[in-house]
């Protein structure tokens, strides 16, 4: 539920970086969607302070990361306005960071030695094949996210992420038989209403921009014809 607050931090950093003008209606829409997601995933859980702090910090950093990514992608002077170029420069840093953290906290070498997924050549090939498929899908998803940020903004990406959560929850009910309580169903409905409201908000802004551009068209040609 704490991780569901990520769109709020995305919105806050968008305001701080000047990527989005503060609007009460936008805050209300994002708040509605976050409340819906919290209701959808709410369940019995044991509170852990360390876990709470770690997830909260992750949510804040996620909001900061996506806004910094938007700054990189939408400012040509930085030379990283191409999503592929951005991924090319950022991936090595992320790989080294994750590798170091894995070596410190997870002891991957010992894990590989004891794992049944690497105990013979067949299992090794199967495991690497599955990892390759997962890596390809992750690459495709990351590129799609970067292209979405470049052409829209991080708030739209957050809304798309909420839509993804709704799809995952729906599939878990249809495929795995997960049971949703009335409160979960209410949260699902509230999230969908929030997504519809956000799309209506974006569409209204687009129409306003088109109308403003139409009124700014000079009428020099018409004046010359009258002369």
TASULGI-V130928 format. One record per residue. N is the residue number from 1. PHI is phi in whole degrees, -180 to 180 (NA if undefined). D_LAST is the distance of its C-alpha to the last C-alpha in Angstrom with 2 decimals. Layout:
[[N & PHI & D_LAST] [N & PHI & D_LAST]]
//
This chain:
[[1 & NA & 67.86] [2 & -66 & 67.21] [3 & -63 & 65.31] [4 & -68 & 63.02] [5 & -80 & 61.62] [6 & -52 & 59.77] [7 & -57 & 56.33] [8 & -66 & 56.78] [9 & -70 & 57.35] [10 & -59 & 54.42] [11 & -64 & 52.20] [12 & -62 & 53.79] [13 & -68 & 53.26] [14 & -63 & 49.65] [15 & -67 & 49.14] [16 & -65 & 51.10] [17 & -86 & 49.20] [18 & 74 & 45.79] [19 & -80 & 45.13] [20 & -144 & 44.61] [21 & -76 & 43.61] [22 & -61 & 46.55] [23 & -136 & 46.01] [24 & -62 & 48.77] [25 & -65 & 47.81] [26 & -68 & 48.17] [27 & -61 & 51.54] [28 & -65 & 52.68] [29 & -65 & 51.76] [30 & -64 & 53.56] [31 & -61 & 56.50] [32 & -63 & 56.73] [33 & -66 & 56.92] [34 & -63 & 59.50] [35 & -61 & 61.61] [36 & -64 & 61.50] [37 & -65 & 62.66] [38 & -61 & 65.47] [39 & -65 & 66.69] [40 & -67 & 66.51] [41 & -100 & 68.71] [42 & -66 & 70.95] [43 & -164 & 74.65] [44 & -68 & 78.02] [45 & -152 & 78.15] [46 & -96 & 80.30] [47 & -72 & 78.47] [48 & -132 & 78.81] [49 & -62 & 77.49] [50 & -62 & 77.14] [51 & -62 & 75.28] [52 & -60 & 73.03] [53 & -65 & 72.16] [54 & -63 & 71.57] [55 & -69 & 69.27] [56 & -64 & 67.35] [57 & -62 & 66.89] [58 & -62 & 65.78] [59 & -65 & 63.15] [60 & -65 & 61.81] [61 & -65 & 61.77] [62 & -62 & 60.07] [63 & -62 & 57.20] [64 & -66 & 56.98] [65 & -61 & 57.20] [66 & -67 & 54.33] [67 & -71 & 52.00] [68 & -65 & 52.96] [69 & -63 & 52.32] [70 & -63 & 48.79] [71 & -61 & 48.22] [72 & -63 & 49.46] [73 & -77 & 47.39] [74 & -104 & 44.03] [75 & -121 & 44.00] [76 & -62 & 43.36] [77 & -65 & 44.75] [78 & -82 & 48.22] [79 & 73 & 48.28] [80 & -129 & 49.64] [81 & -81 & 46.54] [82 & -95 & 48.09] [83 & -56 & 50.60] [84 & -67 & 53.00] [85 & -65 & 52.99] [86 & -61 & 53.56] [87 & -65 & 56.48] [88 & -62 & 57.82] [89 & -83 & 58.09] [90 & -87 & 59.35] [91 & -59 & 61.87] [92 & -60 & 64.51] [93 & -65 & 64.60] [94 & -65 & 65.01] [95 & -64 & 67.69] [96 & -63 & 69.75] [97 & -62 & 69.53] [98 & -67 & 70.64] [99 & -64 & 73.37] [100 & -64 & 74.84] [101 & -64 & 74.84] [102 & -66 & 76.44] [103 & -65 & 79.14] [104 & -77 & 79.91] [105 & -104 & 80.00] [106 & -113 & 80.57] [107 & 51 & 82.90] [108 & -64 & 81.22] [109 & -63 & 83.82] [110 & -67 & 86.63] [111 & -63 & 84.51] [112 & -64 & 84.00] [113 & -64 & 87.74] [114 & -92 & 88.70] [115 & -77 & 85.97] [116 & -74 & 86.99] [117 & -80 & 83.57] [118 & -132 & 84.62] [119 & -89 & 88.32] [120 & -152 & 88.07] [121 & -63 & 85.77] [122 & -65 & 84.47] [123 & -66 & 83.50] [124 & -65 & 81.92] [125 & -63 & 79.73] [126 & -63 & 78.86] [127 & -65 & 77.93] [128 & -67 & 75.77] [129 & -64 & 74.08] [130 & -65 & 73.23] [131 & -66 & 72.02] [132 & -65 & 69.79] [133 & -64 & 68.23] [134 & -62 & 67.76] [135 & -64 & 66.25] [136 & -64 & 63.75] [137 & -64 & 62.71] [138 & -65 & 62.42] [139 & -63 & 60.24] [140 & -62 & 57.93] [141 & -65 & 57.76] [142 & -65 & 57.06] [143 & -63 & 54.24] [144 & -62 & 52.73] [145 & -64 & 52.99] [146 & -67 & 51.35] [147 & -65 & 48.44] [148 & -65 & 48.04] [149 & -64 & 48.01] [150 & -62 & 45.49] [151 & -92 & 43.00] [152 & -130 & 43.75] [153 & -163 & 46.20] [154 & -70 & 49.89] [155 & -66 & 49.73] [156 & -61 & 48.65] [157 & -63 & 51.57] [158 & -64 & 53.93] [159 & -64 & 52.81] [160 & -63 & 53.40] [161 & -65 & 56.82] [162 & -66 & 57.67] [163 & -60 & 56.66] [164 & -63 & 59.05] [165 & -62 & 61.83] [166 & -64 & 61.36] [167 & -63 & 61.60] [168 & -62 & 64.76] [169 & -63 & 66.37] [170 & -63 & 65.60] [171 & -66 & 67.06] [172 & -65 & 70.13] [173 & -73 & 70.75] [174 & -74 & 70.26] [175 & -94 & 72.11] [176 & -101 & 74.67] [177 & 73 & 75.27] [178 & -62 & 74.37] [179 & -104 & 74.64] [180 & -103 & 71.99] [181 & -78 & 73.07] [182 & -55 & 71.11] [183 & -67 & 69.80] [184 & -64 & 68.60] [185 & -64 & 66.85] [186 & -62 & 65.18] [187 & -62 & 63.97] [188 & -61 & 62.61] [189 & -65 & 60.71] [190 & -63 & 59.34] [191 & -62 & 58.18] [192 & -64 & 56.34] [193 & -60 & 54.64] [194 & -63 & 53.61] [195 & -65 & 52.14] [196 & -62 & 50.16] [197 & -64 & 48.91] [198 & -66 & 47.84] [199 & -63 & 45.91] [200 & -65 & 44.16] [201 & -62 & 43.39] [202 & -64 & 41.90] [203 & -66 & 39.86] [204 & -64 & 38.48] [205 & -63 & 37.55] [206 & -64 & 35.81] [207 & -65 & 33.72] [208 & -64 & 32.82] [209 & -66 & 31.74] [210 & -64 & 29.59] [211 & -66 & 27.91] [212 & -64 & 27.33] [213 & -66 & 25.80] [214 & -64 & 23.49] [215 & -72 & 22.22] [216 & -89 & 21.70] [217 & -67 & 19.25] [218 & -68 & 16.01] [219 & -110 & 12.75] [220 & -63 & 10.69] [221 & -63 & 10.04] [222 & -67 & 8.86] [223 & -65 & 6.37] [224 & -65 & 5.09] [225 & -66 & 5.44] [226 & -68 & 3.84] [227 & -67 & 0.00]]
//
